[in-house]
């Protein structure tokens, strides 16, 4: 059973692809999985590190406005189609899966034209352009948010699965998290993270919050500033006279699964996979969508969770220390509201999404009888 998975550019497309690949390997250890990406995206490092072979095609995305670069993008589209055809002819996959990003366009489209079973996984509540185009050709679309359904045309079967998350997210207990970070089991834990690179606006507001929470005996903070922001943040703390031991600041949380295991409340951006991990653990959240995300899709993600009662949303332009502190203090003070949000978050979570996607994808092969005949 030969499978190609294509998706790239950002971690938001690559990590779901890797999770799907890992889950397929558990169901069907004999499956041969290859990735297709570009040399410009994170996939060139992340995929080999995860142990999968990867091939590269020469393609680039289109800007949303007409520019001289548009002509180069058109040229690259044809080179990408040529490269994709070569790979499909050489590898002869039984299934092609796309997880978003312009790189998957030529591969999934050509596979569909050739009659190879195809499907795409869309992470966001507002779908990306590539997946919207591909939806007219593929057999199945796996939706991270049910709100995305209305944006897809074509005859593809749309299945609300939720977003695939790493298995280790679910495998750690609160006790393990407390021990890992040296936290107090009697205090509520606020987890603050602005994505892998950090977020300047969240850090600025968090500093004000942490100044006011420092020394409290009912709450503790676990805050990842982002590597590039850490040194400046520490200097700011020192200039303010330091924080008490209930405030834990680090550049990056290498053991995020254990951090999530201990969190009672999270302050996050609104990337699709981060939110899938929060809801899988039933963690209430205060979300600050990244304002420059393509087509403002992070706000769509955040509003979807807000509508479920699992999150509060603060737009980046409205965020400051007082606003953040007001919302955090309100939830810490009103435990019944926090408990309702926790229940709503758990209800919104789809911890078995990866398994459902893997089974539904493999079914496309089995329905054609390819697996039995090879």
C-alpha positions in Angstrom: 0.0 0.0 0.0 1.8 3.1 -1.3 0.7 6.5 0.0 1.8 10.0 -0.7 1.1 12.8 1.8 1.7 16.4 0.7 1.4 19.5 2.8 3.9 22.1 3.8 5.2 25.6 4.3 4.2 25.9 8.0 4.0 23.6 11.0 0.2 24.0 10.8 0.2 21.9 7.7 3.1 19.6 8.4 2.4 18.4 11.9 -1.1 17.1 11.0 0.4 15.4 8.0 3.0 13.6 10.2 0.3 12.7 12.8 -1.8 11.1 10.0 1.2 9.3 8.7 2.0 7.9 12.1 -1.5 6.7 12.6 -1.7 5.0 9.2 1.5 3.1 10.1 -0.2 1.9 13.3 -3.2 0.6 11.4 -1.3 -0.7 8.4 2.4 -1.3 9.3 3.1 -2.5 5.7 2.1 0.9 4.2 4.9 2.7 2.4 4.5 6.4 3.0 6.4 9.2 1.2 6.0 13.0 1.6 6.1 15.6 -1.1 7.1 19.2 -0.2 9.2 22.1 -1.3 12.7 23.0 -0.2 11.4 26.4 1.1 9.1 25.0 3.8 9.7 23.6 7.2 8.9 20.1 5.8 12.4 19.8 4.5 13.6 19.5 8.1 10.6 18.2 10.0 9.7 15.2 7.7 13.2 13.6 7.6 13.5 14.1 11.4 10.2 12.2 11.8 11.8 9.3 9.8 9.8 9.6 6.5 11.3 10.0 3.0 10.4 13.2 1.2 10.6 14.3 -2.4 10.6 18.0 -3.5 8.8 19.8 -6.3 9.4 23.2 -7.6 6.3 25.3 -7.0 5.4 28.6 -5.2 2.2 30.1 -3.9 0.2 32.9 -5.5 -0.1 36.3 -3.7 -3.6 37.5 -3.1 -3.1 40.6 -5.3 -1.8 40.8 -8.9 1.9 41.6 -9.0 5.0 40.9 -11.2 5.6 37.9 -9.1 2.3 36.4 -10.3 3.9 35.5 -13.6 6.7 33.6 -11.8 4.0 31.8 -9.7 2.3 30.7 -13.0 5.6 29.4 -14.4 6.3 27.6 -11.1 2.8 26.0 -11.2 3.7 24.3 -14.5 7.0 23.1 -13.2 5.3 21.8 -10.1 2.8 19.9 -12.2 5.7 18.5 -14.2 7.5 17.4 -11.0 4.3 16.0 -9.6 3.6 13.9 -12.7 7.1 12.4 -12.6 6.6 11.4 -8.9 3.2 9.9 -9.5 4.4 7.9 -12.5 7.4 6.7 -10.6 5.9 5.9 -7.2 2.4 4.8 -8.5 0.6 5.6 -5.2 -2.7 4.0 -4.2 -3.7 7.0 -2.2 -2.7 10.7 -2.1 -3.5 12.9 1.0 -3.2 16.7 1.1 -3.0 18.7 4.3 -2.9 22.2 2.8 -0.3 24.7 1.6 0.3 25.4 -2.1 2.7 22.4 -2.5 -0.1 19.9 -2.3 -2.0 21.5 -5.1 -0.2 19.9 -8.1 0.2 16.5 -6.5 -3.4 16.1 -5.3 -4.9 17.6 -8.5 -2.9 15.3 -10.8 -3.6 12.3 -8.7 -7.3 13.0 -8.9 -7.2 13.4 -12.6 -5.3 10.1 -12.9 -8.1 8.4 -10.9 -6.0 7.8 -7.8 -8.0 8.0 -4.6 -7.5 11.5 -3.0 -8.5 13.4 0.1 -7.6 16.5 1.9 -7.5 17.5 5.5 -8.5 21.1 6.3 -7.3 22.4 9.7 -9.1 25.8 9.9 -12.6 27.1 10.3 -11.9 29.3 7.2 -10.3 27.0 4.6 -7.2 27.8 2.7 -7.3 28.6 -1.1 -5.5 25.4 -2.2 -7.9 23.1 -0.3 -11.0 25.0 -1.6 -9.8 24.4 -5.2 -8.9 20.8 -4.5 -12.3 20.1 -2.9 -13.8 20.0 -6.5 -11.6 17.0 -7.4 -11.0 14.9 -4.3 -13.1 12.1 -2.8 -13.1 13.1 0.8 -12.5 16.3 2.9 -11.7 15.9 6.6 -12.8 19.0 8.4 -11.0 20.3 11.5 -14.1 22.6 12.2 -17.6 21.9 11.1 -17.9 25.7 10.3 -15.6 25.0 7.3 -18.2 22.9 5.5 -20.0 25.8 3.8 -16.8 27.0 2.0 -16.3 23.8 0.0 -18.0 23.1 -3.3 -17.9 20.0 -5.4 -19.1 16.4 -4.7 -16.5 15.4 -2.2 -17.8 13.8 1.0 -17.2 16.2 3.8 -16.5 14.6 7.2 -16.1 16.5 10.4 -13.3 14.7 12.2 -11.6 17.5 14.1 -7.9 18.0 13.8 -5.3 15.3 14.3 -3.1 15.7 17.4 0.0 13.9 18.6 -0.8 10.8 20.7 1.5 12.0 23.5 -0.8 15.0 24.2 -3.2 12.6 25.8 -0.8 10.4 27.6 0.3 12.6 30.6 -1.3 13.2 33.9 -1.5 16.4 36.0 0.8 14.8 38.5 3.4 14.3 35.8 3.1 17.9 34.7 3.4 19.3 38.2 6.6 17.2 38.8 8.1 18.2 35.4 7.8 21.9 36.0 8.1 22.0 39.8 4.6 23.4 40.3 2.4 23.5 43.4 -0.5 21.1 43.2 -2.7 23.4 45.4 -2.6 26.3 42.9 -4.4 26.8 39.7 -2.0 27.0 36.7 -2.3 29.5 33.9 -0.4 28.4 30.8 0.7 31.3 28.5 2.2 30.7 25.1 2.2 32.7 21.8 3.2 29.9 19.5 6.7 28.4 18.8 8.2 31.9 18.1 6.3 33.7 20.9 4.1 36.7 20.5 5.2 40.2 21.5 1.7 41.5 22.2 0.9 38.5 24.5 4.2 38.8 26.3 3.6 42.5 26.9 0.2 41.9 28.4 1.5 38.8 30.3 4.2 40.9 32.0 1.5 43.2 33.5 -0.6 40.1 34.6 2.4 38.3 36.1 3.4 41.4 38.1 0.0 41.4 39.7 -0.1 37.6 40.2 3.5 37.3 41.6 3.4 36.0 45.1 -0.2 34.9 45.1 -0.9 31.7 46.9 -3.9 30.6 44.7 -2.4 30.7 41.2 0.8 30.0 39.3 1.9 30.9 35.8 3.8 28.8 33.2 4.8 31.2 30.5 6.8 30.4 27.2 8.0 33.8 25.8 9.5 32.4 22.6 13.3 32.1 22.2 13.8 35.4 20.5 11.9 37.3 23.2 13.3 35.5 26.3 16.4 37.5 27.1 14.6 40.9 26.8 11.7 39.5 29.0 14.1 38.4 31.7 15.8 41.8 31.8 12.3 43.4 32.1 11.6 41.2 35.1 14.9 42.1 36.7 14.3 45.8 36.1 10.9 45.4 37.9 12.6 43.8 40.9 11.9 40.1 40.0 8.9 37.8 40.2 8.1 35.4 43.0 8.4 31.6 42.7 4.8 31.1 41.5 5.8 32.7 38.1 7.7 30.4 35.8 9.1 31.9 32.7 11.0 30.0 30.0 11.9 30.6 26.3 10.2 27.5 25.1 8.2 24.6 26.5 9.9 21.5 25.0 7.4 19.3 26.9 4.2 20.9 25.9 2.1 17.7 26.5 3.0 17.9 30.2 2.3 21.6 30.3 -1.1 21.0 28.9 -1.6 18.2 31.5 -1.3 20.7 34.3 -3.1 23.8 32.8 -6.3 25.0 34.3 -6.5 28.0 31.9 -4.5 28.8 28.7 -3.7 32.1 27.0 -2.9 31.2 23.4 -2.9 32.3 19.8 -5.6 30.5 17.7 -3.7 28.1 15.5 -5.8 25.1 14.6 -3.6 22.4 16.0 -2.9 24.3 19.2 -6.7 24.6 19.8 -7.2 20.9 18.9 -4.7 20.1 21.7 -6.4 22.4 24.2 -9.8 21.0 23.6 -8.6 17.4 23.6 -7.5 18.0 27.1 -10.6 20.1 28.0 -8.7 23.2 28.8 -10.6 26.6 28.9 -8.8 29.3 27.0 -8.4 33.0 26.4 -7.5 33.3 22.7 -5.7 36.2 21.0 -5.8 35.4 17.3 -2.7 36.3 15.2 -3.9 39.4 13.3 -1.8 38.7 10.2 -2.7 35.1 9.6 -3.8 34.5 6.0 -7.4 35.7 5.5 -7.6 36.2 9.3 -8.3 32.5 9.7 -7.2 32.4 13.3 -10.1 34.7 14.3 -12.5 32.3 12.6 -10.9 29.4 14.7 -11.2 31.4 17.9 -14.8 32.5 17.3 -15.8 28.9 16.6 -14.5 27.9 20.1 -16.0 31.0 21.7 -19.4 30.0 20.2 -19.0 26.6 21.9 -18.5 28.3 25.2 -15.0 26.9 25.5 -13.0 30.2 25.1 -13.0 34.0 25.5 -11.5 36.0 22.6 -9.4 39.2 22.8 -8.4 40.7 19.4 -4.8 41.6 19.2 -5.6 45.3 18.8 -7.6 45.2 22.0 -5.1 43.3 24.1 -3.3 45.0 27.0 -2.3 44.0 30.5 -5.5 45.3 32.1 -7.8 43.5 29.7 -5.9 40.2 30.1 -5.8 40.5 33.8 -9.5 41.3 34.0 -10.4 38.1 32.1 -8.0 35.9 33.9 -9.1 37.2 37.4 -12.7 36.8 36.4 -12.2 33.1 35.6 -10.1 32.5 38.7 -12.7 34.1 40.9 -15.8 32.5 39.3 -14.9 28.8 39.4 -18.4 27.8 38.1 -17.7 29.8 34.8 -14.3 28.1 34.5 -15.9 24.7 35.1 -18.5 25.4 32.3 -15.8 26.4 29.9 -13.8 23.3 30.8 -16.9 21.1 30.0 -17.5 23.0 26.7 -13.8 22.6 25.8 -13.9 18.9 26.4 -17.1 18.5 24.4 -15.5 20.4 21.5 -12.4 18.2 21.6 -11.8 15.4 19.0 -9.0 13.3 20.5 -9.6 10.5 18.1 -9.5 12.6 15.0 -6.2 11.1 13.7 -7.5 7.6 13.9 -10.8 8.5 12.2 -8.9 10.3 9.3 -6.5 7.4 8.9 -9.3 4.8 8.7 -11.4 6.9 6.3 -8.4 7.5 4.1 -7.4 3.8 3.9 -11.1 3.0 3.2 -10.6 4.8 -0.2 -8.1 2.2 -1.2 -10.0 -0.7 0.2 -13.2 0.4 -1.6 -11.3 0.2 -4.9 -9.9 -3.3 -4.1 -6.4 -2.1 -4.8 -4.9 -3.4 -1.6 -6.2 -6.9 -2.3 -5.0 -7.0 -5.8 -1.4 -5.9 -5.3 
